Amino acid sequence: MGMRCVNDFRLRFGKRELVPIVCGGMGVDISTAELALEVARLGGVGHISDAMVPTVSDRRFRTRFVKEKAKLYKYNVANTDKSAVQFNLERLAEATHMHVGRTMEAKRGDGMIFVNCMEKLTMNAPRETLRVRLTAALDAGIDGITLSAGLHLGSFAQIEDHPRFRDAKLGIIVSSLRALQLFLRKNARLDRLPDYIVVEGPLAGGHLGFAADDWDKHDLRTIFTEIARYLQAEGLAIPLIPAGGIFTGSDAVSYLENGAAAVQVATRFTVTKECGLPADVKQEYFRAAESEVVVNMISPTGYPMRMLAGSPAIGAGIRPNCEAYGYLLDSSGNCAYITAYNREVASHPADTKISVMDKTCLCTHMRNFDCWTCGHYVYRLKDTSRLLPDGSYLILSAEHVFRDYQYSVDHKVALPA
Ligand SMILES: Cc1cc2nc3c(=O)[nH]c(=O)nc-3n(C[C@H](O)[C@H](O)[C@H](O)COP(=O)(O)O)c2cc1C
């Protein structure tokens, strides 16, 4: 048998066959519609994300959702109690419908487009807002929903009455067998298994599903094998999609040969022209050294997050922006950043500018692309492109990266022409 490449495998959903490459969701419009559409055109699965979808819609369609909310709650800006700052559910549905619907209308080719839905965006009313987000995405024709950052214990039930509940693809992201077992137990009564399970290991970008002090004691291969064995023992044929640190086509093949249905990748797509990061931030990703990649606890979600040490979000001390955003407010209107910010203000009463080291205003900084979250292998991106005479790296196309995953062998990475 010769050396196999990713293209020798197919991801099967019923009768549909796809190239087994999933581009993972990258929050607050880093995985843009443009990127997802390109991946779908090439026959894979692309993700958009519904994180902060009103602000994404404002940028994409010149709507005014954020202005409207900020204006409505302007009176509360100086108030440390944010419980009054609620999302208008109709507006949230509208924004989701626009972002998802316009993307689906533009879809070409044989691939699929899913939306990444982070449960930890509790939005001051976790159940109601999540239900609206899921329902609006289904209404707008999304091919599938990937539930991330959370335990998803009640999420399927939120949409069990939706006409598309059994036809849309529904998947979950887990980082342990235990989390999966909990999910399956809690959802048993729905008689509706996930259509796929993304198994995300500790080298991924974004939030990590591990504890702060033990993420580095886990590895994707072990968790993947454990979950694959469990499903086999239970007679459950659910496609498994490993994610986190799969950097080359050969990395992908080694999982596909061991029973993976597809792979989910993200970091390699951050330096493509379709990716939503600003051009100068893409260069930061290219230039990153291994020593600059950190995992810290500054996300108010309580999950560890991986990012570049030079991220402007680290140590910033801006006033919480919950009247405009407020995506991380829990059901009682609290966010760990507000607490940290108030503490710093109280202990430096004379300072006009403060710094908050332990938490960050993630809404604002993700919105402004100032939190440079990345997968562990971000420092290898420089080996995937060419250095130009002006000292910058050549931005890739999503097609180039996709095809490289699809056809490369022998751990090679194709450089752009
Ligand atoms: C910039 C960036 C942003 C991300 N944002 C999210 C997100 O919003 N939600 C999520 O579930 N995963 C997020 N991820 C994780 C990816 O979807 C993916 O599972 C993971 O990064 C794959 O590993 P790789 O980057 O090493 O290929 C993000 C990853 C990156 C690099």
The ligand as a Tripos MOL2 file, in Angstrom:
@<TRIPOS>MOLECULE
LIG
   31    33     1     0     0
SMALL
NO_CHARGES

@<TRIPOS>ATOM
      1 C1         -8.1940   31.7950   16.3650 C.3       1 LIG1
      2 C2         -8.9880   30.6440   16.8910 C.ar      1 LIG1
      3 C3        -10.2530   30.8710   17.4240 C.ar      1 LIG1
      4 C4        -11.0240   29.8040   17.8880 C.ar      1 LIG1
      5 N1        -12.2810   30.0450   18.3500 N.ar      1 LIG1
      6 C5        -13.0930   29.0070   18.6970 C.ar      1 LIG1
      7 C6        -14.4530   29.2190   19.0470 C.ar      1 LIG1
      8 O1        -14.9440   30.3470   19.0460 O.2       1 LIG1
      9 N2        -15.2010   28.1490   19.3910 N.ar      1 LIG1
     10 C7        -14.6840   26.8730   19.3740 C.ar      1 LIG1
     11 O2        -15.3920   25.9280   19.6760 O.2       1 LIG1
     12 N3        -13.4120   26.6440   19.0290 N.ar      1 LIG1
     13 C8        -12.6150   27.6770   18.6770 C.ar      1 LIG1
     14 N4        -11.3290   27.4200   18.2660 N.ar      1 LIG1
     15 C9        -10.8770   26.0100   18.1830 C.3       1 LIG1
     16 C10       -10.9520   25.4900   16.7440 C.3       1 LIG1
     17 O3        -12.2680   25.4680   16.2620 O.3       1 LIG1
     18 C11       -10.3320   24.0870   16.5670 C.3       1 LIG1
     19 O4        -11.0830   23.0860   17.1910 O.3       1 LIG1
     20 C12        -8.9030   23.9400   17.0430 C.3       1 LIG1
     21 O5         -8.2100   25.1490   17.0450 O.3       1 LIG1
     22 C13        -8.1830   22.9330   16.1560 C.3       1 LIG1
     23 O6         -6.8310   22.8610   16.4500 O.3       1 LIG1
     24 P1         -5.7080   23.5630   15.5240 P.3       1 LIG1
     25 O7         -5.9600   25.0270   15.6220 O.co2     1 LIG1
     26 O8         -4.4340   23.1330   16.1480 O.co2     1 LIG1
     27 O9         -5.8790   23.0570   14.1180 O.co2     1 LIG1
     28 C14       -10.5200   28.4810   17.8300 C.ar      1 LIG1
     29 C15        -9.2410   28.2790   17.2990 C.ar      1 LIG1
     30 C16        -8.4870   29.3300   16.8270 C.ar      1 LIG1
     31 C17        -7.1140   29.0560   16.2560 C.3       1 LIG1
@<TRIPOS>BOND
     1     1     2 1
     2     2     3 ar
     3     2    30 ar
     4     3     4 ar
     5     4     5 ar
     6     4    28 ar
     7     5     6 ar
     8     6     7 ar
     9     6    13 1
    10     7     8 2
    11     7     9 ar
    12     9    10 ar
    13    10    11 2
    14    10    12 ar
    15    12    13 ar
    16    13    14 ar
    17    14    15 1
    18    14    28 ar
    19    15    16 1
    20    16    17 1
    21    16    18 1
    22    18    19 1
    23    18    20 1
    24    20    21 1
    25    20    22 1
    26    22    23 1
    27    23    24 1
    28    24    25 2
    29    24    26 1
    30    24    27 1
    31    28    29 ar
    32    29    30 ar
    33    30    31 1
@<TRIPOS>SUBSTRUCTURE
     1 LIG1         1 GROUP 0 **** ****
